[in-house]
Amino acid sequence: MKGLISTLVVATIMHAAYGQNAKSYFDKGYALSAKGDFRGAIDEYDKSLAIEPANFFTLYDKGLAESRLEEYRAAVNDFTRAIAIDPKNVPVYFDRGVARAHISDQRGAIEDYTHAIRLGYHTYSVYSYRGTAKQFSGDHKGAIADYDTALYIQLHDASIYNYRGFARDRSGDFKGALSDYDSAILLNPKNDTFYVNRGFVKNSQTKYADAISDFTKAAKINPYNVYVLINRGYAYMKLGKYAEAMKDYDRAIQLAPSQPEAYNNRSNIKKEMKDIDGAIADLDRAIELNPQMARAYLNRGLLKVQKNDQSACEDLEQAKSLHSSEANQYIKKYCNTGMGQ
């Protein structure tokens, strides 16, 4: 009997030490995470999980650390293990949704955000994030509805007005989009992205002078924003101000030499200035950078037609294979009847 009691005492002590080690590793991980050493934190969490593999808090905190390191697939895995232990914990669904969105699993992200909402997680963040996931999924109306709810909860958030403006633009509500961008700028007049987005809508409405005004304001805030230069260059081109447009595209290419859109757009300026060879060279570079760029193949094919280059039809066929809606009419015009006829 005495031996049995001794064995139980030893086992109890060993179990207590076993649990204490797991907690001590967790505490070290938590402290490192608080200091921003997420890699070190993960190492400590792994040690804790080797001893106590079914600890919700360790798995959850490890997932958060992995998210901070942008290791989203690992984070999803650990959040999923945590949910299996405590399926009623609300924030973990939100955090797994964020991680899923980062690996382009928008459907999974929407499911997680929706589940968090059903469990009572009614924050403006969860509606805003779900709206963005819907936006990436092409559900513009659903995105707008979520942004409406987010703004009902948090009225003075410039970023949500910006997101809703983008969704409204994509759904064809240009007036609503401009109104949202106006609100975003009123709340935060020093954000260059808001001016770029508003200018983009004005470009699409052929209000090029107004668009240039917005892009110029954005450039003053952030002179290194390449999209400012590309979009303002387009507006200048549509107004026939080719020198100004060329200056913007040259600067955009200088800042981002791997940006195919800048080369494609600059080729249009060179075409207008009768520099056909220069325009083709820009399109060569655009296609090299993005072989799936249908517009670049279409534009290069049409320029080759002007030079009576028989490879023009190859470019037009490639544009068609990449779903260019205009390519077929030019193939019928130039390739089926003979070039130059």
Helices and strands as residue ranges (DSSP letters): H 2-34, H 38-51, H 56-68, H 72-85, H 90-102, H 106-118, H 124-136, H 140-153, H 158-170, H 174-187, H 192-204, H 208-221, H 226-238, H 242-255, H 260-272, H 276-289, H 294-306, H 312-321, H 327-330, I 331-335
